[in-house]
Amino acid sequence: MRWTCVRPPLESRANAFTFHELVSKPPPSDLIADPARRRLLATAAAGAALALPGVSALAQREGVQVGPRSRFESLVSASEIEAEAARGYADMLAQARAKNLLAEPVHPQLKRLVYISTRLRPFAGMWNERAVGWQWEVNLIGSPQINAFCMPGGKIAFFWGILTKLKLTDDEVAMVMGHEMTHALREHGRAQIGKEVATQGTISLLAGLFGWGVAGRQMAGMGGRLLTLKYSRDDETEADLIGLELAARAGYDPRAALSLWQKMEAASKGAPPAFLSDHPSNPDRLRTIAANIPRVQGLYDRAPKPDVRYGPPMSGGNSGKD
């Protein structure tokens, strides 16, 4: 249910070159002769030397590069969004349990999902500091839909259909999970709701007249809506790329992202799967993923590989009782 790359600016490189010219060219003799000016030059050089590595690290970090997070997310409280998501998630689990569609902890495919999630989660904090304190959950729903999602606060669910109909390998499951986790880590749902608040013209009313507490009360019942949000293509591209990196760091082959989306596209012929209804495809998706695999290949090569390997369900039943 939950599934733009921006090149880093060149100004930092240009500024670094300009500074290099400044400090590498011999300064005028009167500047050298004046101790105060000499100390000033040395201080400036040291300060720039400290600043430049940060710029260099941003431009040259190993892994994918994406743009800044949406400014709209700041219009809505993260803690309130996460609390509403938790309530919506709990309601969904209760409904699935009542219909005997919620997999038990001993279910082999749920154990598979939990294991893969525990390998990806250590890297979540790189993309969102709040994720370190999230109460992560993973559940398997016995529905034939080709679907999966991760709600704000780390609430993950996979549907039986995505595992059986696509016959996902562990590496492909990791790509789906990394993609879904990215929607939560980059707070795409929070940004969408913030955009709605802004476009409704209620910002000044809420902030100026009633205070942000009213905005909190407006969040009531938002948990259900968080289950039905449709992501933009920019969100999807970002989730593809960051998910690719998360999975690679966890020891899952990034090339599986290509086979995953080829399977998804094949399944979309005729009636598109529910997953694609909220995760709009992009004609350049496979090309963009392929172009970014070299960026994470080194991370994958050096990462400890999973010591447990599972596989697709042995049966194609809809109940999740594999």
Secondary structure as UniProt FT lines:
FT   HELIX           11..24
FT   HELIX           29..33
FT   HELIX           35..60
FT   HELIX           71..75
FT   HELIX           78..98
FT   TURN            99..100
FT   TURN            105..106
FT   HELIX           108..120
FT   HELIX           121..126
FT   HELIX           129..133
FT   STRAND          137..141
FT   STRAND          148..151
FT   TURN            152..154
FT   STRAND          155..159
FT   HELIX           160..165
FT   TURN            166..167
FT   HELIX           170..185
FT   TURN            186..187
FT   HELIX           188..199
FT   TURN            200..201
FT   HELIX           203..204
FT   HELIX           205..210
FT   HELIX           212..218
FT   TURN            219..221
FT   HELIX           222..226
FT   HELIX           233..249
FT   TURN            250..251
FT   TURN            254..255
FT   HELIX           256..267
FT   HELIX           274..278
FT   TURN            283..284
FT   HELIX           285..302
//
